[in-house]
């Protein structure tokens, strides 16, 4: 029997819910998590909206001293990881800690900490900069702190590939299990960059929506009048296990990580390759790795950022790989509700994809009220759809030309 990697636990901190039941319910209800920025004064910015995590008090999860020594993105990751462990039913005390690993990345890391400590340096001098500045800020610290919090002593790493980070982390973690270096991996991404510096940079690049008067309608992937992405924040962490390990403990299996593909555009810092050819190669490799025929895929959780070129080129890439079947499968962008969580998006969207397979419900793409004739696939417009799907892809594409795709399958014990 070929070795298989399965998903047995899920944990999420997101703009539409800080636990799996709330997140999933809001996702299938089509609720937007976008609103006016509350974390800083955005008066002078062209974009004044974001998909913020709500009702997250770090003191509900950490003592005051711990909380002060963790950037917000790390706090999100640790809480999501503990949720995922609880959801999986795993007890670390009964496991070989050397066989449990962590692979959680961040696209940017502790930008808020960087800003705060730079302000301290300028206003109060170098002696007042915190000794915890570096270990709070570096992007691998989500993985490091999750390892410390859970006692996982196995393979530990962190992908940093912009908006492809979370998907790279899950795919790489699955390969670690397949090659026999771990039985269990906590995998995903975390991000918290709703800050003046990040917004100044993305506003200067004219990458974000300026639909400030209608925040809930601002993230509108595949529509003709889309005008940029909406920044979000949060963390999505999955428990991956070898099938053998999961079966031995009687775990509930949510879905299977069947394949993983990645590619590089070798084209431009921020602009996707023409016609999405890099994205197409990533999907092709994921299908080949999973042993799936294109016609076996029923759903794609699209990268779907609500930017002009991503949505157009991702649509073209899907057509290139799936041919006529592209018009038979369903495609949706959950970023229409969560916003774009950057390095965390792949983790959160893998959770959405796994739940879609398990529950037989496809989340919608909301704000589909002005179709773009160049984006003419079935984007599950505005309302969730009940349909059993056996296989799905989740796409993530990042600045620098990083492309990553995972193929998930509904778990079939007979295979």
C-alpha positions as CSV (number, residue, x, y, z in Angstrom):
1,X,0.0,0.0,0.0
2,X,1.4,3.4,-1.0
3,X,2.1,5.8,1.8
4,X,-0.6,8.5,2.2
5,X,-0.7,11.8,4.1
6,X,-4.0,12.8,5.8
7,X,-5.4,15.8,7.5
8,X,-6.7,15.1,11.0
9,X,-6.9,18.5,12.7
10,X,-7.7,22.1,11.9
11,X,-7.1,25.4,13.7
12,X,-7.9,29.0,12.5
13,X,-7.7,32.6,13.5
14,X,-9.3,34.7,10.8
15,X,-11.3,37.8,10.0
16,X,-14.5,35.7,9.9
17,X,-13.9,33.6,13.0
18,X,-11.4,32.4,15.5
19,X,-12.4,28.8,15.6
20,X,-13.3,26.3,13.0
21,X,-17.1,26.2,13.5
22,X,-17.5,30.0,13.4
23,X,-15.1,30.3,10.4
24,X,-16.8,27.6,8.4
25,X,-20.3,28.9,9.1
26,X,-19.4,32.4,8.1
27,X,-17.7,31.2,5.0
28,X,-20.6,29.2,3.7
29,X,-23.0,32.1,4.7
30,X,-20.9,34.4,2.5
31,X,-20.1,36.9,5.3
32,X,-17.4,39.5,4.7
33,X,-14.7,40.2,7.3
34,X,-13.7,43.5,5.8
35,X,-14.3,46.8,7.5
36,X,-12.6,50.1,8.4
37,X,-9.1,49.8,9.9
38,X,-9.1,50.1,13.7
39,X,-5.5,49.2,14.4
40,X,-4.0,52.5,13.3
41,X,-5.1,55.9,12.1
42,X,-5.5,55.4,8.3
43,X,-6.7,59.0,7.5
44,X,-3.9,59.8,5.2
45,X,-3.9,56.5,3.3
46,X,-5.6,55.8,0.0
47,X,-6.8,52.5,1.4
48,X,-8.5,52.7,4.8
49,X,-10.1,49.2,5.0
50,X,-8.8,45.8,5.9
51,X,-10.0,42.3,7.0
52,X,-8.9,42.5,10.7
53,X,-9.1,39.6,13.2
54,X,-11.8,40.6,15.7
55,X,-12.2,39.7,19.4
56,X,-8.7,38.3,19.8
57,X,-7.3,39.1,23.2
58,X,-3.8,37.6,23.6
59,X,-4.3,37.5,27.4
60,X,-7.0,34.9,26.9
61,X,-4.2,32.6,25.7
62,X,-1.0,33.8,27.2
63,X,0.1,35.4,30.4
64,X,1.1,39.1,30.1
65,X,4.8,38.4,30.0
66,X,4.5,35.8,27.2
67,X,2.2,38.0,25.2
68,X,4.6,41.0,25.4
69,X,7.3,38.8,23.9
70,X,5.4,37.6,20.9
71,X,4.5,39.5,17.8
72,X,0.8,39.3,16.8
73,X,1.5,36.9,13.9
74,X,3.2,34.5,16.4
75,X,0.3,34.7,18.8
76,X,-2.1,33.8,16.0
77,X,0.1,30.8,15.0
78,X,0.4,29.4,18.5
79,X,-3.3,29.6,19.2
80,X,-4.3,28.1,15.8
81,X,-1.8,25.3,16.3
82,X,-3.2,24.4,19.8
83,X,-6.7,24.5,18.3
84,X,-5.6,22.1,15.5
85,X,-4.0,19.7,18.1
86,X,-7.2,19.7,20.1
87,X,-9.3,19.2,17.0
88,X,-7.1,16.2,16.0
89,X,-7.4,14.5,19.4
90,X,-3.7,14.1,19.5
91,X,-2.1,14.0,23.0
92,X,1.6,15.1,22.8
93,X,2.3,13.3,26.0
94,X,1.6,10.0,24.3
95,X,3.6,10.7,21.2
96,X,7.3,10.4,20.3
97,X,8.1,14.1,20.2
98,X,11.0,13.5,17.8
99,X,8.5,12.3,15.2
100,X,6.2,15.4,15.5
101,X,7.4,18.4,13.4
102,X,6.4,22.0,12.7
103,X,6.4,23.8,9.3
104,X,4.7,27.2,9.7
105,X,5.8,30.2,7.6
106,X,5.1,33.9,7.3
107,X,5.4,36.1,4.3
108,X,6.6,39.1,6.2
109,X,6.9,38.2,9.9
110,X,6.9,40.7,12.7
111,X,6.4,44.0,10.8
112,X,4.5,45.6,13.7
113,X,7.3,44.8,16.1
114,X,9.8,46.2,13.6
115,X,7.8,49.5,13.4
116,X,7.4,49.8,17.2
117,X,11.0,49.1,17.9
118,X,12.2,51.5,15.1
119,X,10.1,54.2,16.7
120,X,11.7,53.5,20.0
121,X,15.2,53.7,18.5
122,X,14.5,57.0,16.9
123,X,12.7,58.6,19.8
124,X,14.5,57.1,22.8
125,X,17.8,55.7,21.5
126,X,19.4,52.3,21.0
127,X,19.6,51.3,24.6
128,X,15.8,51.3,24.8
129,X,15.3,48.8,22.0
130,X,13.9,45.6,23.4
131,X,16.3,42.6,23.7
132,X,13.3,40.6,22.4
133,X,13.1,42.6,19.2
134,X,14.9,40.1,16.9
135,X,13.2,36.9,18.2
136,X,9.8,38.6,18.0
137,X,10.3,39.9,14.5
138,X,12.0,37.1,12.5
139,X,9.5,35.2,10.3
140,X,10.5,31.7,11.4
141,X,9.4,32.4,15.0
142,X,5.9,31.2,14.4
143,X,7.3,27.7,13.8
144,X,9.8,28.1,16.7
145,X,7.2,29.2,19.2
146,X,4.7,26.5,18.2
147,X,7.4,23.9,18.7
148,X,8.1,25.3,22.2
149,X,4.4,25.5,23.1
150,X,3.6,22.0,21.9
151,X,6.8,20.1,22.6
152,X,7.2,19.1,19.0
153,X,10.9,18.1,18.5
154,X,10.8,16.8,15.0
155,X,11.6,18.6,11.7
156,X,11.1,22.3,12.1
157,X,11.2,24.9,9.4
158,X,9.4,27.9,7.9
159,X,8.7,28.8,4.3
160,X,9.0,32.5,3.4
161,X,7.6,32.8,-0.1
162,X,5.2,35.8,0.1
163,X,1.6,34.8,-0.6
164,X,2.6,31.2,-1.5
165,X,4.0,30.6,2.0
166,X,1.1,28.7,3.6
167,X,0.7,26.3,0.7
168,X,4.5,25.7,0.4
169,X,4.5,24.9,4.1
170,X,1.7,22.3,3.8
171,X,3.2,20.7,0.7
172,X,6.7,20.6,2.1
173,X,5.4,19.2,5.4
174,X,3.5,16.4,3.6
175,X,6.7,15.5,1.8
176,X,8.6,15.3,5.1
177,X,6.0,12.7,6.2
178,X,6.2,10.8,2.9
179,X,9.9,10.4,3.1
180,X,9.6,9.0,6.6
181,X,11.2,11.8,8.7
182,X,8.0,12.5,10.8
183,X,4.7,10.9,11.6
184,X,2.9,14.1,12.4
185,X,3.4,17.7,11.2
186,X,1.8,21.0,12.2
187,X,1.7,23.0,9.0
188,X,0.4,26.3,7.7
189,X,1.0,30.0,7.8
190,X,0.6,33.1,9.9
191,X,0.5,36.9,9.2
192,X,-0.3,40.1,10.9
193,X,0.7,43.1,8.8
194,X,-2.2,45.6,9.1
195,X,0.2,48.4,10.0
196,X,1.2,51.8,8.6
197,X,4.4,50.6,7.0
198,X,2.7,47.7,5.1
199,X,-0.2,49.9,4.0
200,X,2.2,52.7,2.9
201,X,4.1,50.2,0.7
202,X,1.0,48.5,-0.8
203,X,-0.8,51.8,-1.4
204,X,2.3,53.2,-3.1
205,X,2.2,50.1,-5.4
206,X,-1.5,50.7,-6.0
207,X,-2.2,47.1,-5.2
208,X,-5.0,47.4,-2.8
209,X,-8.7,48.3,-3.2
210,X,-9.7,51.9,-2.5
211,X,-13.4,51.0,-2.2
212,X,-13.4,52.6,1.3
213,X,-17.1,53.5,1.4
214,X,-18.2,49.9,0.8
215,X,-15.7,47.7,2.6
216,X,-17.7,44.5,2.5
217,X,-17.8,44.8,-1.3
218,X,-14.2,45.7,-1.8
219,X,-12.8,42.2,-2.2
220,X,-14.5,41.1,-5.5
221,X,-12.4,38.6,-7.3
222,X,-13.1,37.9,-11.0
223,X,-15.5,40.9,-11.3
224,X,-15.0,43.6,-14.0
225,X,-14.7,46.4,-11.5
226,X,-12.2,44.8,-9.1
227,X,-9.6,47.4,-8.1
228,X,-7.1,45.5,-5.9
229,X,-6.8,43.2,-2.9
230,X,-7.9,43.8,0.6
231,X,-5.3,43.0,3.3
232,X,-6.3,40.5,5.9
233,X,-4.5,38.8,8.9
234,X,-4.7,35.5,10.8
235,X,-3.4,32.0,10.8
236,X,-4.4,28.6,9.5
237,X,-2.7,25.4,10.9
238,X,-3.4,21.8,9.9
239,X,-2.4,18.6,11.5
240,X,-0.9,16.3,8.9
241,X,-0.3,12.6,9.7
242,X,0.8,9.5,7.9
243,X,-2.3,7.4,7.2
244,X,-0.8,4.6,9.2
245,X,-0.3,6.7,12.3
246,X,-3.8,8.2,12.0
247,X,-5.5,4.8,11.6
248,X,-3.5,3.3,14.5
249,X,-4.9,5.8,16.9
250,X,-8.4,5.8,15.5
251,X,-8.3,9.4,14.2
252,X,-11.1,11.1,12.3
253,X,-9.7,11.8,8.9
254,X,-10.8,15.0,7.3
255,X,-9.2,14.7,3.9
256,X,-6.0,13.5,2.1
257,X,-3.1,15.6,0.9
258,X,-2.7,13.8,-2.4
259,X,-0.3,16.0,-4.3
260,X,1.9,19.1,-4.3
261,X,3.2,21.2,-7.1
262,X,5.3,24.4,-7.3
263,X,7.0,26.5,-9.9
264,X,8.7,29.8,-10.5
265,X,7.7,32.4,-13.0
266,X,11.2,33.7,-13.7
267,X,9.4,36.8,-15.0
268,X,8.8,39.8,-12.7
269,X,9.0,40.9,-9.0
270,X,5.3,41.5,-8.6
271,X,3.5,40.8,-12.0
272,X,2.4,37.2,-12.7
273,X,3.8,35.6,-15.8
274,X,1.8,36.2,-19.0
275,X,-1.3,34.0,-19.3
276,X,-0.6,32.5,-15.9
277,X,1.9,30.0,-17.4
278,X,3.8,29.6,-14.1
279,X,0.5,29.0,-12.2
280,X,-0.5,26.4,-14.9
281,X,2.8,24.5,-14.3
282,X,2.2,24.5,-10.6
283,X,-1.3,23.0,-11.0
284,X,0.0,20.5,-13.6
285,X,2.7,19.3,-11.2
286,X,0.2,18.9,-8.3
287,X,-2.1,16.8,-10.5
288,X,0.7,14.6,-11.7
289,X,2.0,14.2,-8.1
290,X,-1.5,13.2,-7.0
291,X,-2.0,10.8,-9.9
292,X,-5.2,12.8,-10.8
293,X,-6.7,13.3,-14.2
294,X,-7.9,16.9,-14.8
295,X,-11.5,15.7,-15.1
296,X,-11.4,14.1,-11.6
297,X,-11.0,17.6,-10.0
298,X,-14.4,19.2,-9.1
299,X,-13.3,22.3,-7.2
300,X,-10.5,24.8,-7.1
301,X,-9.9,27.2,-4.2
302,X,-8.4,30.0,-6.3
303,X,-5.7,32.4,-5.3
304,X,-8.3,34.9,-6.5
305,X,-6.9,38.1,-5.1
306,X,-9.3,40.6,-6.7
307,X,-6.4,42.2,-8.7
308,X,-6.6,42.8,-12.4
309,X,-3.9,40.4,-13.6
310,X,-4.0,37.7,-11.0
311,X,-7.7,36.9,-11.6
312,X,-7.4,37.1,-15.4
313,X,-4.2,35.0,-15.6
314,X,-5.4,32.4,-13.0
315,X,-8.5,31.9,-15.1
316,X,-6.3,31.4,-18.2
317,X,-4.1,29.0,-16.3
318,X,-7.1,26.9,-15.3
319,X,-8.3,26.8,-18.9
320,X,-4.8,25.8,-20.1
321,X,-4.6,22.8,-17.7
322,X,-8.3,21.6,-17.6
323,X,-9.4,22.4,-21.2
324,X,-13.2,22.0,-21.6
325,X,-13.4,20.6,-18.1
326,X,-12.5,24.1,-16.8
327,X,-16.2,25.0,-17.5
328,X,-17.4,22.0,-15.6
329,X,-15.5,22.4,-12.3
330,X,-16.3,25.0,-9.6
331,X,-13.8,27.7,-8.7
332,X,-14.2,30.1,-5.8
333,X,-12.1,32.7,-4.0
334,X,-12.6,32.7,-0.2
335,X,-10.5,35.9,-0.2
336,X,-13.7,37.6,-1.2
337,X,-14.7,37.1,2.5
338,X,-11.4,36.8,4.4
339,X,-9.4,39.3,2.5
340,X,-5.9,38.4,1.5
341,X,-4.0,37.0,4.4
342,X,-0.6,37.0,2.6
343,X,1.6,34.3,4.0
344,X,-1.3,32.9,6.0
345,X,-3.7,32.6,3.1
346,X,-2.6,29.1,2.0
347,X,-3.1,27.7,5.4
348,X,-6.6,29.2,5.8
349,X,-7.6,28.3,2.3
350,X,-6.4,24.7,2.7
351,X,-8.7,24.4,5.7
352,X,-11.6,25.8,3.6
353,X,-10.8,23.3,0.8
354,X,-10.6,20.3,3.2
355,X,-13.9,21.2,4.8
356,X,-15.5,21.7,1.4
357,X,-14.5,18.1,0.6
358,X,-15.6,16.7,3.9
359,X,-18.9,18.6,4.2
360,X,-20.0,18.5,0.6
361,X,-20.4,22.3,0.5
362,X,-18.4,24.7,-1.7
363,X,-17.9,28.2,-0.3
364,X,-18.9,31.0,-2.6
365,X,-17.2,33.9,-4.2
366,X,-19.2,36.9,-2.9
367,X,-19.6,40.2,-4.6
368,X,-20.2,38.6,-8.0
369,X,-22.5,41.3,-9.4
370,X,-20.5,42.6,-12.4
371,X,-19.0,39.7,-14.4
372,X,-15.7,40.2,-16.2
373,X,-16.1,38.6,-19.7
374,X,-12.4,37.5,-19.5
375,X,-13.2,35.6,-16.2
376,X,-15.9,33.3,-17.5
377,X,-15.7,30.2,-15.3
378,X,-18.1,29.0,-12.6
379,X,-16.9,31.0,-9.6
380,X,-19.8,29.7,-7.3
381,X,-21.3,33.2,-7.3
382,X,-22.6,34.7,-4.1
383,X,-24.1,31.5,-2.5
384,X,-22.5,28.3,-1.2
385,X,-23.3,25.2,-3.2
386,X,-24.0,21.7,-1.9
387,X,-22.2,19.2,-4.0
388,X,-20.0,16.2,-3.3
389,X,-16.5,16.7,-4.7
390,X,-13.8,13.9,-4.7
391,X,-10.8,16.0,-5.5
392,X,-9.8,19.7,-5.3
393,X,-6.9,22.0,-5.7
394,X,-5.9,25.0,-3.6
395,X,-3.7,27.6,-5.4
396,X,-1.3,30.2,-3.9
397,X,0.9,32.6,-5.9
398,X,3.3,35.1,-4.5
399,X,5.5,38.1,-5.3
400,X,8.8,37.0,-6.7
401,X,7.0,34.5,-9.0
402,X,6.4,31.8,-6.4
403,X,3.6,29.4,-7.3
404,X,2.3,26.6,-5.1
405,X,-0.6,24.2,-5.4
406,X,-1.8,21.3,-3.2
407,X,-4.2,18.6,-4.4
408,X,-6.6,17.4,-1.7
409,X,-8.9,14.4,-2.0
410,X,-11.9,13.2,0.0
411,X,-10.6,10.4,2.1
412,X,-11.5,7.0,0.7
413,X,-10.6,4.1,3.0
414,X,-10.8,1.6,0.1
415,X,-7.9,3.2,-1.8
